[in-house]
C-alpha cells in the first residue's frame, strides 16, 4: 500500500481528535487510575503522607506540619501507625519501600472521643478527633515543605469550598494512590460533634475516587490546611437525598495544643529512648543525618 499525503493528513486528524477527547475525559472525570491525575496531586500536595501499619499496609493519611510531626485524626493514631510514607504518588508495599520512616511516638488529644455510629445518631459522639505522629530523626522538611496551616474556626468556614486530599485504593489491587474530592461546607447539625464542620460533596465531576479514601486526610481552603477528615471520603450519605458528605475536625481551636505537643520535653525524651533501643537505622534516615551534618559544617 502506498501512503499519500491524504492518508497522512487523515491519520493526523484522527490522532488530534483522539488526543482532544482523551484530554477532555481526564479533565472532566478525573479517572482515579490515570497516572497524570495522581502525579499532579502529588506535586500540588507534597506534604500529604501515608500512615502504615507494622506490616507496612496503608491505614490512614496525614500531613507534614513540621520537621518531625505529622497531623492526622485521633482515630488514625488509635490504629497505632508504625511507619510514614513520604513523597509517593502511588504505593504498593511489594514494589516501593524506599521513602518510609519509622514512627517514634504518637500523641492523642486528652479529650479525644470518637464514637461514630451513623446508624444510631443518638449515640454518636465526636470530640477532639485529632492526633500527632512523630518521626525520628527530625528530617521531614529536608524532603517536603510543611503544609500551611490556616487558623480558622467553624463559623469562618461557612459556605466555603473545601478540598480533601488523601490516599485510597484503586481498582481491585492493594495499590493505593493519591485522590481528592471537593466539598461545599455546611453546618453540622449534630450537637455532639464538637469543633466540626460538615461538607457535602460537589458533583461527580470533581471526584477522583472510586472506593473510600483518605481517613485522617487534610482538608484545604485554597492552599491552607484547615481541617482533618473524620471519616473516609465516600462512606457517609444522606440516604433520603442521595447526597454524600463528610465530617471535618477544624484545626483552628487545636493550634495551641499542637504547638505545645511539638515542644513538650517528654515527647523528645521518648523519641530518643526509642532510637537508642538497638534497632538498625533506615538507610534513608542515615542519609538525612549526613545531610544535616554537612549543612551544619558548611
Secondary structure, DSSP 8 states (H G I E B T S, - for coil): ----HHHHHHHHHHHHHHHHHHHHHHHHH--TT-HHHHHHHHHH-TTEEEEE-TT--EEEEEEE-SSSEEEE-HHHHTT---EEE-S-SEE-TTT--SSEEEEEEEEE-TT-EEE--TT-GGG-EEE---EEEEESSS-HHHHS---EE----GGGGTT-EEEEEEEEE-TTSS-EEEEEEEEEEE----TTBTTEEEEEE--GGG---SS-B-TT-EEEETTEEEEEESS-BTSEEETTTTEEEEEEEESGGGHHHHHHHHH-HHHHHHHHHHHTT-----HHHHHHHHHHHHHHH-
